[in-house]
Amino acid sequence: MITLSRQKLFITLFAILQLIFIPIVLWLADWQWELDNTFDGLDQFLFWITQSGTAIIYAFLTCIVLIMVLSLFAWRKMDWIIIVATAVVLLIGTQVIKTGLKSFYKEPRPYTGYLVEQGVDLNNFYQEKRAVRSEIVAKTIENNTAMPVYLKQHWAKEVGYSFPSGHTAFAVTWLMIFILILPMNRKRDWAITSVIFIWAAMMIVSRIRFGMHYPIDVFVSTLYVPIVCLIYAKLTQCSRLEPYFDRLQNWQDQAFSYVTRR
């Protein structure tokens, strides 16, 4: 079971307000995305950040690392199998919502504005299959020598819709998982959660920087994910679910007993 205290609610509110400050500032500044032909080492670093949330391989590896880290920090506080179950439920749940919203709104990505400038018909573009869209993007930007190769490849891969941001949802979900599972009464809890917060903030910046999302995309993802996570945390306190959590713990104990006997 997950403990949902007032302290954790305050931490969640404080963290989310700081994250949504990023798109709010861009709105107030009337910022509009356009392709910047100047890329440096900071952009390469931001790309590594964005790759950590890119499906399937990189996001999966990120999940493995974060589960290991969280299990280490939550040792004796919560069984690892409960941590895994929580991560699976919340990650799948928030990504399903993201996919549904993308399919409903069908909002083009910001970088498609550059494609239009190069003569691409956006209506026909989104009627094509993903493989064809990737080919169109790759062909359109192949002669742009100012764009780094990693960004060209990322554009050609990310040919879906924009609203909302799946990468942001992924990072904010992990931030919420750390907040909900860790007791948040030790300095090390605050330290590791701060690292995850910074990672989530940089994920938001990277998605906007590379023309993947508008500010509204990351804003909405940053808002709906905590709501889903808090609802899940509240549901875990339901007495009817206790037998299922006990069963998960029994499976873990049986598996551990089996391994130690061999």
Protein Blocks (a to p, Z undefined) as FASTA:
>chain_A
ZZddfklmmmmmmmmmmmmmmmmmmmmnopacdddfbdcfklmmmmmmmmmmccfklmmm
mmmmmmmmmmmmmgokacfklmmmmmmmmmmmmmmmmmmmmmmnopacfklmmmmmnopa
fklmmmpcfklmmmmmmmmmmmmmkbcfklmmmmmmmmccfbdcfklmmmmmmmmmmmmm
pgolafklmmmmmmmmmmmmmmmmmmmmnopacfklmmmmmmmmmmmmmmmmmmmmpmkl
mmmmmmmmmmmmmmmmmmmmZZ
